[in-house]
Amino acid sequence: MKNDYLYDNYRLAEFYDDMYNYDDDFELWKEYIKPGMRILELACGSGRLTKLIVENVNDVIVDELDYSKEMLELLKAKIEHYNTK
């Protein structure tokens, strides 16, 4: 059973990455994120920003939190995919 979300795009978890496939906001975030930091990403969705952080900043730990179980499942699948490379 799917959750009843207030934000309709969470109902479309399988299409979320295609709908929000951009990285221009990372330029702002990388000014504040430094190597060795531990980051809590609230409303991480499917991990779009998490992926950019881990790929571009050395020695960071990112903890993700999201209301949507479906989004966290997508994020978990991405993490497993990248850890096997």
Order of alpha helices (4+ residues) and beta strands (2+ residues): alpha-alpha-beta-alpha-beta-alpha
